[in-house]
């Protein structure tokens, strides 16, 4: 890959005779330079659309976001700042420090326990990532590469879609934190302030996703050696920054040890999140050394082709000079790619923090390709750039508007929130293991107390005053209820919510009720969706109190 053009060359391909002014692409370039701030504002407006359109009405993923959403809600209600729980039990499936949960708790407090609030931190972080990338790229390479990099990042399918800006996951926030950290690297040798910001950001990155920061810390070390900056600062200059980094991480470790009474959580985090994911396959899938190259060709398409074309063209012309910024951007893009390709556990979202670097590479490479193309061919290159942006934008909108539409079963569960079906003193007992998304909707969004077949039933959840409210899958139901005491509160194509007026005496009553229903309830005509709930909920007892808010097999792939 060739060097990137420095900022001073941003207008190099415009140093042409006046006759070039008749070309439409030349006029577009001049307009962009003269209206930089307006163009940047339009790009951010497009980013706002891509990040927030239908954000609250798309499907709730059964992957990490629903589980994060449940854990954050339970931490909020339990007033627990350090220990995350899921379904009332300590969370050892997502072995992450608490910063991500804290962000979602703040959103829940501000906007209530909704899908929008769960995803708001990720969407806001993505907006800041795009704005900061434009600002940094302008400082390093000029206005035109900055706008193009911002446009590429705004329409980047990998950054915006699954596990990115439009989900309740942590990778968008990690991308922002690491972006702030990495842009400090060129001035680390000269600036104590940059070193403190660098250390603080990496400490926050650890508190968000633990060892995911390691490849990006390696970028710092390699850059300091490559550029020779390591000679310009002594070890004493680094002591305040390293003290800040270690003190923040150590403070959390000691606090967790104090709460747990042992190092069990931290030990598992090291063994599973660091060593386990590096040396073995976790969460299913297969190991392929070239998997992340395929991810870039898919989720960052078509920009790797522009980068390769510019690299080949640059090599043939023997232009090998590189600025320090170019070295950093290359390391930022390639070093994590190489490190992650070696690790055995692979997920496409591990590349998310590198997308700002890839966007800068694509922008500078595309403009370099345009500058080195003959005058007669520049219109074709510009047309390809426009088509590339339109393709990426269309892909994002199709994903948000069509592919990620909320399915009927989730619409049904969320519609239960609008009906007073279950009182404040009652608990819904699911006759099947709940998926992450089902628990998030019923427990967090609808606000019901919920216990499933995998969850221990404690005395706090089962009291003599409780009534049996059962949630069954439609496949579990076989014939009409033999007892008139059973009432159907709501029914859909996938679920049946029923209530027995007889009080619960002990936990075995739940198992007996499920067995009786499975053998004695038959298929009854129903339709899915909120309309069926409205019709069937009329059978529920009048005056019921409003509902209050009081491990499944997990398969992931590089696609998604």
C-alpha positions, -999 to +999 in steps of 0.1 A: +000+000+000+013+034-009+017+065+010-012+089+016-011+124+002-004+151+028-028+179+034-008+204+013-016+184-018-054+185-015-058+207-045-030+191-066-054+177-092-069+212-097-037+227-108-047+226-144-054+252-172-085+272-170-101+250-196-107+223-171-134+245-155-158+232-181-158+197-166-186+190-142-165+171-117-141+201-115-171+224-106-182+199-080-148+199-064-147+237-063-181+239-048-171+214-020-141+235-011-160+267-010-189+253+011-170+230+034-190+236+065-223+233+047-212+200+032-200+187+065-234+196+080-252+177+053-231+147+059-239+148+096-276+151+088-273+120+067-255+103+096-284+113+118-308+096+094-288+065+091-283+061+128-318+070+141-343+061+114-366+034+127-341+029+156-369+021+181-390-001+158-364-026+144-359-062+155-344-068+189-314-090+183-310-122+203-273-116+204-256-093+228-278-062+227-309-079+244-287-094+271-269-061+277-303-044+279-316-068+306-284-067+326-284-029+326-320-027+337-314-051+366-284-032+377-305+000+377-333-016+397-310-034+421-289-002+426-258-023+418-230-003+403-205-031+399-222-065+396-243-071+366-271-098+368-292-115+342-325-131+352-315-124+388-283-143+387-247-129+385-237-123+348-208-145+338-217-149+302-208-113+292-175-109+311-173-072+307-166-043+331-195-021+339-190+011+318-213-001+290-241-010+315-237+025+331-243+042+297-275+022+292-286+029+327-283+067+321-304+063+289-330+043+308-333+070+334-336+097+308-360+080+284-375+050+302-368+013+297-373+012+259-356-002+228-347+034+218-330+040+252-311+008+250-297+018+216-293+055+222-257+054+235-244+035+205-262+058+180-248+089+197-213+075+198-214+067+161-225+103+153-195+116+173-172+092+156-182+105+122-179+141+132-145+135+148-132+116+118-141+145+096-123+169+119-092+148+122-090+140+085-092+177+077-064+184+100-042+156+086-051+156+049-073+185+040-109+194+034-118+172+004-105+140+019-122+149+052-156+152+036-152+121+015-140+101+046-170+114+065-194+104+037-178+069+035-181+064+072-216+076+073-227+051+048-204+023+060-226-008+065-202-023+090-203+007+113-240+015+111-257-019+110-256-050+132-235-046+164-228-010+154-246+023+156-281+008+153-278-018+181-275-018+219-240-032+218-208-017+230-187-016+198-198+019+187-187+034+220-154+015+219-149+029+184-152+064+198-130+058+227-102+043+206-105+070+180-099+096+206-069+076+219-053+069+186-054+105+173-032+115+203-004+092+191+015+116+168+019+141+197+026+117+225+064+124+225+059+162+228+027+167+248+020+156+284-017+165+278-019+140+249-003+113+270-029+119+298-058+118+272-043+087+256-041+069+290-076+080+301-092+068+269-075+034+271-086+031+307-122+038+296-118+013+268-108-014+293-137-005+315-160-009+284-147-041+267-116-051+287-089-067+265-103-054+232-080-024+236-047-045+233-043-044+195-047-006+196-022-002+224+002-021+201-004+006+175+011+031+198+042+011+205+049+003+168+043+039+157+067+053+183+094+030+171+087+034+134+086+072+136+115+075+160+094+094+185+104+071+213+138+089+214+121+122+221+106+114+255+120+096+286+104+071+309+097+098+335+076+117+310+053+086+308+049+081+345+018+103+350+000+088+320+008+052+331-002+060+366-036+072+354-041+042+332-032+017+359-050+034+387-083+035+369-081-001+359-069-012+393-096+008+411-123-013+393-105-046+399-102-038+436-138-027+438-150-059+421-128-080+444-143-062+474-179-068+463-173-104+453-150-113+481-127-130+455-110-126+421-134-150+405-149-126+379-115-111+370-099-145+367-127-157+344-124-125+323-087-132+318-091-169+311-121-167+288-122-132+273-084-130+267-069-164+265-099-184+255-110-162+226-074-160+214-067-197+214-100-215+209-133-212+191-160-196+213-197-189+204-196-213+175-183-205+140-151-215+123-116-201+122-104-188+088-072-167+086-087-146+057-121-141+074-116-104+082-105-097+046-138-111+035-155-089+062-139-058+047-149-068+012-184-072+024-192-047+051-168-020+038-176-025+001-167-012-024-139+009-009-112-018-006-112-019-044-104+018-046-076+014-020-061-015-039-063+004-072-046+035-058-019+013-042-011-004-075-010+029-094+012+045-067+036+016-068+040+018-105+050+055-102+074+048-074+060+073-049+070+059-015+072+089+007+050+087+038+040+112+064+037+104+101+000+106+098+000+081+069+021+057+090-004+059+119-034+054+096-018+024+080-010+009+114-045+017+127-060-002+098-036-031+094-022-040+128-056-049+144-066-067+112-035-089+115-039-095+153-075-104+150-069-127+121-045-147+143-071-150+171-093-181+169-126-165+179-137-142+151-166-118+148-171-090+123-177-063+149-142-067+162-132-046+132-155-017+140-129+005+157-107+004+126-134+018+102-124+054+108-089+045+096-102+026+066-125+056+057-094+079+057-075+054+036-104+051+011-109+088+009-072+097+002-068+067-021-099+077-041-087+113-046-052+101-054-067+078-080-087+107-094-056+130-095-035+104-114-062+096-140-061+112-174-085+142-178-107+122-201-112+094-175-118+115-144-156+117-151-157+079-150-138+078-117-161+104-101-191+085-114-177+053-097-173+072-064-208+085-066-222+051-074-202+036-045-217+061-020-252+055-034-248+017-031-236+020+005-265+043+014-291+021-002-277-009+016-280+008+050-315+020+043-327-014+031-312-030+062-329-004+085-363-003+066-368-039+054-343-065+067-345-054+103-382-050+105-396-062+138-411-097+135-447-105+144-438-124+176-419-094+190-447-071+180-471-093+199-449-093+231-445-056+230-482-050+226-488-066+260-473-034+275-504-016+264-529-038+283-534-043+320-531-081+318-509-089+347-511-071+381-483-057+402-485-087+426-483-114+399-455-131+381-455-145+345-442-180+344-429-189+310-432-226+302-401-225+280-366-211+282-368-174+272-345-161+246-325-129+253-349-108+232-380-123+248-368-116+283-358-081+273-392-073+259-413-089+287-391-078+316-376-045+305-400-030+279-433-044+292-423-042+328-435-077+339-419-099+365-410-130+345-396-164+354-388-191+329-382-228+330-344-224+334-347-199+362-349-210+399-382-199+415-375-183+448-399-174+476-397-138+466-413-147+433-438-173+445-461-163+473-495-177+483-512-146+469-498-151+434-520-164+406-507-186+379-500-166+348-485-188+322-468-179+289-468-208+265-456-212+230-484-221+206-467-254+198-471-264+235-508-260+234-529-291+224-567-290+233-593-268+250-588-263+287-608-287+307-614-263+336-634-231+333-610-215+358-584-209+330-588-177+310-569-166+279-555-132+285-539-129+251-530-151+222-510-148+191-496-170+164-466-178+185-476-173+222-506-179+245-508-160+278-532-176+303-543-171+339-557-195+365-578-181+393-565-207+418-537-194+439-502-208+437-493-230+467-458-241+457-434-243+428-447-277+417-481-262+408-464-244+379-451-277+365-485-294+370-503-266+353-479-266+323-484-304+319-521-302+322-523-274+296-499-291+272-521-322+273-555-305+274-554-273+253-560-274+216-554-251+187-579-223+187-583-198+159-562-167+164-543-141+145-510-125+155-505-089+163-518-062+186-554-066+173-557-101+186-545-089+220-571-062+221-599-087+213-588-114+237-577-091+266-614-082+271-617-116+289-593-105+316-607-094+350-618-058+352-599-036+376-566-055+373-537-032+383-514-018+357-484-039+350-453-028+367-416-033+360-408-046+391-288-194+287-298-201+258-276-215+229-260-185+215-248-188+179-229-160+162-213-158+128-191-133+109-221-124+088-252-110+105 
